[in-house]
Amino acid sequence: MKIICPKCKEKAELAMDFSLVKCGSCDFEMSYGEYVKFVAHNEAKYSDILGDYTGSTEGQTAGSLDEWD
């Protein structure tokens, strides 16, 4: 699956099992979980996706980016 590389903004490849993100243009490579955190920390418009990794969020907020470090 093609996604946007957060480092060089070219097309990167997401493994079929969602385990790895790899960009051939700039040699960016990391696990998908780390990629999600990287994008959320570096692009403000995606910061709310960190809430997807908190488990049950009923009655809670996702918190700030500082709480995820």
N, C-alpha and C positions, 0 to 999 in steps of 0.2 A: 504494500500500500504506500502511496506517495503522500508525504507530508512536507511541511515547510521546515527547513533547517533554521533553528533559532540563532545560529551563529552567523551564517552567510546569506540566509534568506533564499537559497536555492532549493531544489527538490531533494528531499532526503527519503530514505526507504525505511518503513516500519515493518519489522518482521511479521510474518503471518500469525505467529503466536503471541504477538505484542510484547516480546521480550527485549527487543533491541531496536534502537534508532541509529541509523548510520547514514552519513552524508559523504558521497564520493567527491564532492567539490572541495570541501575543506577538511576532510578527515574527522569531522565531528562524529563521536560514537559514545553512546551511553544507554543504560537500561531505560525502558519506557517509563517506569516509575520516577526515576531521576530526571528524565526529560520533562515530565509533567511539572515537577517541582521547579526545574530550571526555567521553563517557560512562564510559570506563574510568578516567580520571583523577578523575572526580567521584563515582563510585559504586563503592565497594570490591567489591561482589559481582560486578562485571563486569571487574575488573582483569585476569583471566586471558585475556580475549579479545585482548589486545595480542599474545599469542603467535601468533595467526593471521597477523600481518603480518611475521613474522621470516623467512619463507621456510622452508627446511628446518630443523627444530629437533631432528632426530635426535641424541640424545646431548647436548643442550643444554637449558638452562632459558630461559624467556622473559625473565628478568631482572626488575629492579624497575621501578616507574614512573619513578623518577629517571633510569634509563638511556634512557628514551624521549624525554626532553626535548631 
